[in-house]
Amino acid sequence: MRSTKKINFSGNEVLCFFPSERSDLTRSIAELNLGSGHPVIVLIGGGIDEEQADATRRAVQTIAEIAEELNAAVVCGGTDMGVMAEISQRRRRGSYKFPLVGVAPEELVAWPGGPRSTKFLWWGKQRWQLEPHYSHFILVPGSQFGDESPWIVDVASALSEGHKSVTILINGGEVSQKDIELSLEKGRPVIALSSTGRLADEIADQSRLNKLITVVPADAREQIVEAVQAALLAHESIVPI
């Protein structure tokens, strides 16, 4: 069992927990003062495709607005790249208060006062900076991206106790495919935002999809809102956004 520490990003202190086992997650959520019983959005994906950048960024803005309106927690990868950085920046610019929880392999990330943020380490692996505008981090054991995938699924389950959760895919590759498979195993619905590139577009092009997967165009704001609300607010009043 590891402990909680504060990471100081130029005056912005962020609580971070270092679990050793997934059974530590209940304690980590308590120590991070996250509570439980949030609707949860698991946001997965990689880089932002240049050709679809405008639509992708608008879609991330919509997701941030939904999270704020519903007091939903967003669980994401936590590094300063692609979709993971974009949701953090949208939260900062909007002065939003929804919990934004970054889950990443400890061995592959860098932070102020932590491991050196050199581009390449002696064993050849790349460290990525944590994005400073997350509200919480959970840094998990692992030596490659994808090791955090089971942890993300379990963090979302723990945070959403008594509420619903949904996974949203933007772009994405092999790690995102693993995330989707684990979400579906848990019975968690997946929304794939098409026209964002790579895996999301591959899923959109498939003629036969799992009934838990919904495909929505990234530039269709109202459809995104409706799909997320349908996943998170079943049997509850729909909130206009």
C-alpha positions as CSV (number, residue, x, y, z in Angstrom):
1,M,0.0,0.0,0.0
2,R,1.4,3.4,-1.0
3,S,0.4,6.8,0.3
4,T,-1.1,10.0,-0.9
5,K,1.0,13.0,-1.7
6,K,0.5,16.5,-3.1
7,I,2.0,17.5,-6.4
8,N,2.6,21.3,-6.8
9,F,2.2,22.5,-10.4
10,S,3.2,26.2,-10.1
11,G,0.9,26.9,-7.2
12,N,-1.8,24.4,-8.2
13,E,-1.7,21.6,-5.7
14,V,-3.1,18.3,-6.9
15,L,-3.6,15.2,-4.7
16,C,-2.1,12.0,-6.0
17,F,-2.4,8.4,-4.7
18,F,0.0,5.6,-5.5
19,P,-1.8,2.3,-5.0
20,S,0.0,-1.0,-5.1
21,E,-3.0,-3.2,-5.7
22,R,-6.5,-2.6,-7.2
23,S,-7.9,-3.5,-3.8
24,D,-6.4,-0.2,-2.6
25,L,-8.7,1.9,-4.7
26,T,-11.5,2.2,-2.1
27,R,-8.9,3.7,0.2
28,S,-7.4,5.9,-2.5
29,I,-10.8,7.4,-3.4
30,A,-11.4,8.1,0.3
31,E,-7.9,9.7,0.8
32,L,-8.3,11.8,-2.3
33,N,-11.6,13.1,-0.9
34,L,-13.4,12.1,-4.1
35,G,-16.3,10.5,-2.4
36,S,-18.5,8.1,-4.3
37,G,-21.8,8.3,-6.1
38,H,-20.8,10.4,-9.1
39,P,-22.0,9.7,-12.6
40,V,-18.8,8.9,-14.4
41,I,-17.5,9.6,-17.9
42,V,-14.4,7.5,-18.9
43,L,-12.7,9.5,-21.6
44,I,-10.3,7.5,-23.7
45,G,-8.3,8.2,-26.9
46,G,-5.0,9.3,-28.1
47,G,-3.8,12.2,-30.2
48,I,-6.0,14.7,-31.9
49,D,-6.0,14.2,-35.6
50,E,-5.1,17.5,-37.3
51,E,-7.8,17.2,-40.0
52,Q,-10.5,16.7,-37.4
53,A,-9.0,18.9,-34.7
54,D,-11.8,21.6,-34.7
55,A,-14.6,19.1,-34.4
56,T,-12.7,17.0,-31.8
57,R,-12.0,20.0,-29.6
58,R,-15.6,21.1,-29.8
59,A,-16.7,17.6,-28.8
60,V,-14.3,17.7,-25.8
61,Q,-15.8,21.1,-24.8
62,T,-19.3,19.5,-24.9
63,I,-18.1,16.7,-22.7
64,A,-16.7,19.1,-20.2
65,E,-20.0,21.0,-20.1
66,I,-21.9,17.9,-19.6
67,A,-19.6,16.8,-16.7
68,E,-20.0,20.2,-15.0
69,E,-23.8,20.2,-15.4
70,L,-24.2,16.7,-14.1
71,N,-21.5,16.9,-11.4
72,A,-20.0,13.9,-13.2
73,A,-16.4,12.7,-12.5
74,V,-14.3,12.3,-15.6
75,V,-11.6,9.6,-15.6
76,C,-8.9,10.0,-18.2
77,G,-5.2,9.2,-18.8
78,G,-3.8,12.3,-17.2
79,T,-0.8,13.2,-19.4
80,D,-0.2,16.4,-21.4
81,M,-1.0,15.0,-24.8
82,G,-4.0,14.7,-27.1
83,V,-7.5,14.2,-25.6
84,M,-6.1,13.9,-22.1
85,A,-4.6,17.4,-22.2
86,E,-7.6,18.9,-24.0
87,I,-10.1,17.9,-21.4
88,S,-7.9,19.4,-18.7
89,Q,-7.5,22.7,-20.6
90,R,-11.3,22.9,-21.2
91,R,-11.8,22.4,-17.5
92,R,-9.3,25.2,-16.7
93,R,-10.7,27.7,-19.2
94,G,-14.3,27.1,-18.1
95,S,-13.3,27.3,-14.4
96,Y,-15.2,24.0,-14.0
97,K,-15.3,22.1,-10.8
98,F,-16.1,18.5,-11.9
99,P,-13.6,16.0,-10.6
100,L,-11.0,15.1,-13.3
101,V,-9.0,12.0,-12.3
102,G,-5.9,11.1,-14.2
103,V,-4.9,7.4,-14.1
104,A,-1.5,6.5,-15.5
105,P,1.4,4.1,-15.1
106,E,3.8,5.6,-12.5
107,E,6.9,4.5,-14.4
108,L,5.9,6.4,-17.6
109,V,5.0,9.8,-16.3
110,A,6.9,12.8,-14.8
111,W,5.8,15.6,-12.4
112,P,7.4,18.5,-10.5
113,G,9.5,17.0,-7.7
114,G,9.1,13.5,-9.1
115,P,11.1,11.6,-11.6
116,R,13.2,13.6,-14.1
117,S,11.2,14.7,-17.1
118,T,13.8,13.8,-19.6
119,K,12.4,12.7,-23.0
120,F,14.0,9.3,-22.9
121,L,15.1,7.3,-19.9
122,W,18.1,4.9,-19.8
123,W,16.0,1.8,-20.5
124,G,14.5,3.5,-23.6
125,K,11.0,4.3,-22.4
126,Q,9.5,7.8,-22.7
127,R,8.2,9.7,-19.8
128,W,5.2,12.0,-20.3
129,Q,4.5,15.0,-18.2
130,L,1.3,14.9,-16.1
131,E,-1.2,17.6,-17.2
132,P,-1.3,20.2,-14.4
133,H,-5.0,21.1,-14.4
134,Y,-6.4,17.7,-13.3
135,S,-8.0,17.7,-9.9
136,H,-6.6,14.3,-8.8
137,F,-4.1,11.6,-10.0
138,I,-3.9,7.9,-9.3
139,L,-0.5,6.6,-10.5
140,V,-0.5,2.9,-10.8
141,P,2.0,0.1,-11.2
142,G,3.0,-0.5,-14.8
143,S,5.8,-0.2,-17.3
144,Q,3.8,0.4,-20.5
145,F,0.7,2.2,-21.5
146,G,-2.3,-0.2,-21.3
147,D,-1.2,-1.4,-17.9
148,E,-3.5,1.3,-16.4
149,S,-6.6,0.1,-18.4
150,P,-7.9,-2.3,-15.7
151,W,-7.3,0.3,-13.1
152,I,-9.3,2.9,-15.1
153,V,-12.3,0.5,-15.3
154,D,-12.2,-0.1,-11.5
155,V,-11.7,3.6,-10.6
156,A,-14.8,4.4,-12.7
157,S,-16.8,1.6,-11.0
158,A,-15.8,2.8,-7.5
159,L,-16.6,6.4,-8.3
160,S,-19.9,5.7,-9.9
161,E,-21.3,3.6,-7.0
162,G,-25.1,4.1,-7.1
163,H,-24.9,5.9,-10.4
164,K,-24.2,5.2,-14.0
165,S,-21.1,5.5,-16.1
166,V,-20.2,5.7,-19.8
167,T,-17.0,5.4,-21.8
168,I,-16.4,7.9,-24.6
169,L,-13.9,7.2,-27.3
170,I,-12.1,9.9,-29.4
171,N,-9.6,8.7,-31.9
172,G,-7.6,6.0,-30.1
173,G,-5.5,3.0,-30.9
174,E,-4.5,-0.3,-29.3
175,V,-4.7,0.9,-25.7
176,S,-8.2,2.4,-26.4
177,Q,-9.3,-0.9,-27.9
178,K,-8.3,-2.6,-24.6
179,D,-10.2,0.1,-22.7
180,I,-13.3,-0.5,-24.7
181,E,-13.1,-4.3,-24.3
182,L,-12.8,-3.9,-20.5
183,S,-15.7,-1.4,-20.4
184,L,-17.9,-3.7,-22.3
185,E,-17.0,-6.6,-20.0
186,K,-18.3,-4.5,-17.2
187,G,-21.5,-3.7,-19.1
188,R,-20.5,-0.1,-19.4
189,P,-21.9,1.6,-22.6
190,V,-19.4,3.1,-25.1
191,I,-20.0,6.2,-27.2
192,A,-17.6,6.4,-30.2
193,L,-17.2,9.9,-31.7
194,S,-16.8,9.4,-35.4
195,S,-14.7,11.7,-37.6
196,T,-12.0,11.9,-34.9
197,G,-9.7,9.4,-36.6
198,R,-8.2,5.9,-36.1
199,L,-10.1,3.5,-33.8
200,A,-13.2,5.7,-33.4
201,D,-13.6,5.8,-37.2
202,E,-13.0,2.1,-37.6
203,I,-15.8,1.4,-35.1
204,A,-18.1,3.8,-36.9
205,D,-17.4,2.0,-40.2
206,Q,-18.4,-1.5,-38.8
207,S,-21.8,-2.6,-40.0
208,R,-22.5,-4.7,-36.9
209,L,-21.7,-3.2,-33.5
210,N,-22.1,-4.4,-30.0
211,K,-25.5,-3.2,-28.7
212,L,-23.6,-1.3,-25.9
213,I,-21.8,0.8,-28.5
214,T,-23.3,4.0,-29.9
215,V,-21.6,6.0,-32.7
216,V,-22.1,9.8,-32.8
217,P,-20.5,12.3,-35.1
218,A,-18.0,14.5,-33.3
219,D,-19.5,17.6,-34.8
220,A,-23.0,16.8,-33.7
221,R,-23.2,18.5,-30.3
222,E,-26.9,17.8,-29.5
223,Q,-26.4,14.1,-30.4
224,I,-23.5,13.9,-28.1
225,V,-25.5,15.5,-25.2
226,E,-28.4,13.2,-25.9
227,A,-26.2,10.0,-26.0
228,V,-24.4,10.9,-22.8
229,Q,-27.6,11.8,-21.0
230,A,-29.2,8.6,-22.1
231,A,-26.3,6.6,-20.7
232,L,-26.0,8.5,-17.4
233,L,-29.6,9.7,-16.7
234,A,-31.7,6.7,-17.4
235,H,-34.8,6.9,-15.3
236,E,-33.9,10.4,-14.2
237,S,-34.9,13.9,-15.4
238,I,-33.0,15.0,-18.5
239,V,-31.0,18.2,-17.9
240,P,-30.9,20.8,-20.7
241,I,-27.2,21.7,-21.6
